[in-house]
Amino acid sequence: MATFIKGEVAIVYIDDGGVWLPIACLTSNSLSSTLGTIETETKCDPGVVISQSGTFNYSLDMEGNYIDTTSVGGDTAKASHDKLFALQQAKTSVTWRLDTGLTDNTAYYGTAVISDLSADFPSGDEFATFSATFQGSGAVVLVDPVTT
């Protein structure tokens, strides 16, 4: 019988100088990838389309509650919008890890730029939230690039 994985166990982290900081209080996150195709049809073989692999792209999207992670009174062991905003403003690439929650400790790792970041500050009985997109740069790997 298959073992189902609850989505809440898949956590995104960023490397902060050799320390993996979890992206705090995420409500959802997803890893999506695409592989472009190169297609051709020739007179040598009319009506037959030949396809080859093209460019591999991926993105890591996330949404969460905005929390205080500053050094004064906040949870400095986590990253939230403020940390991601500083990295985006500095045009710094991030090394990320997505722990899947699988029993064999499978995790995905990569490097990305923070291509999209937004914060929402509603009034009333709602928490502030944020969303981010990490646009991949290079491959997604299964070996920790920080501790190896």
C-alpha positions, -999 to 999 in steps of 0.1 A, spaced: 0 0 0 12 35 -8 23 59 19 8 93 16 28 123 25 10 152 42 19 185 25 26 202 59 58 183 62 74 197 31 94 227 44 114 253 24 148 265 38 174 290 26 211 289 33 222 317 56 260 313 58 260 275 63 228 275 85 195 263 70 168 288 79 132 277 74 110 300 56 87 308 85 50 300 87 44 289 52 8 280 44 17 264 10 46 258 -12 52 241 -46 80 231 -68 72 230 -105 94 223 -135 92 223 -172 113 209 -200 111 227 -233 111 206 -265 128 212 -298 107 199 -326 113 195 -363 97 179 -393 118 172 -424 113 162 -460 132 130 -452 104 118 -431 72 138 -440 44 138 -414 67 127 -386 77 151 -358 110 146 -342 113 159 -306 144 165 -284 148 178 -249 153 215 -247 158 238 -217 150 227 -181 133 254 -160 119 254 -125 103 276 -99 96 273 -62 64 292 -52 54 298 -16 28 316 5 29 322 43 21 344 72 44 373 77 62 371 110 87 392 129 122 378 124 142 408 134 169 407 161 147 427 185 119 404 198 115 383 167 123 347 158 158 351 143 160 313 136 136 317 107 133 337 75 102 356 65 94 384 41 119 408 56 149 384 50 137 376 15 131 413 7 167 421 18 181 393 -4 159 404 -34 169 440 -30 206 430 -30 200 409 -61 215 379 -42 209 344 -54 196 320 -27 205 284 -21 174 266 -11 163 232 3 129 216 1 125 188 26 98 165 13 90 146 45 97 113 29 110 86 52 142 82 33 150 119 40 148 129 3 153 166 -1 157 188 -32 183 216 -34 189 244 -58 200 279 -64 175 306 -75 168 343 -77 138 357 -58 119 368 -89 87 378 -72 79 388 -37 48 405 -23 33 413 11 -3 418 20 -13 438 50 -51 436 54 -71 454 81 -94 437 105 -91 402 118 -65 389 93 -28 383 96 -3 399 72 8 374 46 35 372 19 42 352 -13 74 345 -31 87 329 -63 122 315 -65 131 313 -102 156 284 -106 192 289 -118 208 256 -128 198 221 -118 177 207 -89 199 182 -71 195 157 -43 228 163 -26 232 191 0 255 217 -16 261 235 17 273 206 39 291 186 13 
